[in-house]
């Protein structure tokens, strides 16, 4: 067996020997968050002095190393901090004792006789608190290796189960329900046994784990008057044991208990007879149960009976001849795990270190499956320990030693990370936080100063595990479908295949079969080559199954066929989809539920590449990340035209990803508006710079000049949708004595900024070989179409102060500068604030009349026209803009480009009455959520009666309503309430002339 790998993460290493008090043996100096560590240490010292633990307080004052270590631990792990503060004297005792002695003391204490069940429950929970603190400090401080940590936890679980069992057996003996061989040592000969399963069985228990057990009783061993009553008795005892272990009291809990690994848990009692279990495994046992039983170990009760049972089922677990198809059964479990959200491609934030790609479970399955293959013939591969069996697989030549070393290192590191995640709040989770601050907390507890080096090491381990696991398991899908025949050769449709397609839910199975046969004939460019057709043939069963899981299988197939017809090449994509069924499912979902997104994929197949970025499965990128990515891409361009193409590729991909996130529920529809706006902000800033640089090649720049692009409308309010255009104004300024640019072909400043605006419009909206980015509208500039494209800041200021119309002032409430140097942006913002504080004597009448005019031109009774219908989004936006303008002079701080934020500020200030706020705030949230998914999914008006079922489901999900009719009724009711608020707050206006 190979030497045990170093088990300390990060750049620190080495452990003190197994001698001396715990306080002197911490071998790791954890990085600390400035201020928090010192505060945590101070709080602990104060608590120690208050509660009679002066030795701890003194140690913290004189031992800076101990103070620093404990300060970091307790600042980043609230659960451990609470354990320390509950009883500082307990921490004082642990720090002054050798941890090995402390563990043995605590294990021995579990066995102390208790008068009753309640006393034992309290006793175990207090001991668990101390064990949790001891184990955490030994783990975090590098005092114990991972194997020592997990063994300590498993031994404590054994001891607690044994204590509960002893109490229950003795109580049953005293009441005459059974007879014990030796009441002083009730387990042996009782016939009542607990099997530790999984990590518990292998002495690999994680820090905040539950324990998987199987409870058995042997009718041949128990001494009971009526053997038929044994089942009832032991089921009751098992139920009490579970309660004693996991019920939360004032002192907490001991371990959560899971009994679902017993045979057929949905149909069997909590405690099974040995004979019944043997019959089950011999006749109905499944391959995944064989894998689970590898780690089984009698841990409490009649150990001899448990060993005899495991000896009996050894032939079931370890078969002399093995069908390799059973490996697929074991691997199917992992595929199901990966189907769960959060277990897809490797990420860091939000990734599951146990169940996710490259996680602990893949290492365990890697080992267990090969144990099943070879353990029947090779007894040395029948061990419970994951690491020991990894080493044995290498020793026996089943795997390379380099594979063993990489997986062993990864296993140790991932277990360490798993423990740190759980130590923070004692939560049974294996998922890395998505919040950056929480992720930084885990990194520090793992010995890293920041997230980046931690993520680099962690990702390396994930990738190594996934690489080895994939080589062993990731097989291409079989050509036979579980549902039946799928044969697409020959001149005529195969009847069995048509029947299978009907089972999949296709309404037009003959047309589907014909289309697929056409694929085999290479009718599309992407499948002209024999290799591409071969890959697509292998993929077809999985593809059809994925499409069948959508809400509109026929529409999804038609969309995929259209997509396929537009692909220039297919081998790479087909190979990718064949090995990544999660991506295939996502593609099928888009095809079936979001026609608009499906259309984007069809027109621009390369956007599918963006789904391969691991970052897609993590958190939504912020503006800084987006800007850095776009700048890197534009920096590689060799010409201005290539910059425009790259900007389009980037913008289309990122907008597509936002849409997919909404579709899959990764982000809420309400977040999408901000995401689309953040993307547009980044693109506009980058293209302004690109346009300025290109213009400067010929005309130079305006010396001392400043420019700012001001976002208006939905972009200004960060309420964009997938189909929003950009409402923009370009403002500029320059020194009065500058009359021309400084280039070879000088331009007057006004002409230069008009040219710059024209270039920006073209950069954003002109079609190139990569399509377009946004439709751009500059009509909100002063004087609209009649005014110049670019506006001097002074002219803008004068216009807003003297000549602007009420509708222009309303539009200005949504103005937000998105480019420009800080000084000029500040000036623009001040001009806007000043303009908003103008006195407007007929404001209410103007706003009401404007709404009436819009209704006369665009009015509708369709409740799904969420913008223009009476009581729709326009009414709410007008209310917010009206109240902002009406009170801006005395309360300029109320203004916000975002409608919901503005309403919230107005309500908080008492300007918007509570009843109106109750109606308007939820209404704008509902409208915006529905608008997001409708702009994402459909082109044109939404008609519930004819819309694809997937779109209807998406709309209902966005609203939280179970049914489209219920949602429509709610919309009608909300719109009536909003219109009533509008008329009460603004007025009805006069009919337009």
Helices and strands as residue ranges (DSSP letters): G 22-24, H 36-50, H 54-62, H 64-76, H 78-86, H 88-95, H 99-110, H 117-140, H 146-174, G 183-185, E 192-196, H 198-201, E 211-217, G 227-229, H 230-246, E 257-258, E 271-273, H 274-283, H 287-293, E 297-301, H 303-312, H 314-317, H 325-339, H 360-374, G 379-381, H 386-395, H 401-425, H 436-445, H 451-473, H 495-504, H 509-520, G 525-527, H 530-548, H 553-566, H 571-579, H 581-593, H 595-603, G 605-612, G 614-617, H 623-635, H 640-664, H 669-699, E 706-712, H 713-716, E 726-733, H 749-765, E 776-777, G 784-786, E 790-792, H 793-802, H 806-812, E 816-817, H 822-836, H 843-858, H 873-887, G 892-894, H 899-908, H 914-937, H 949-959, H 964-985
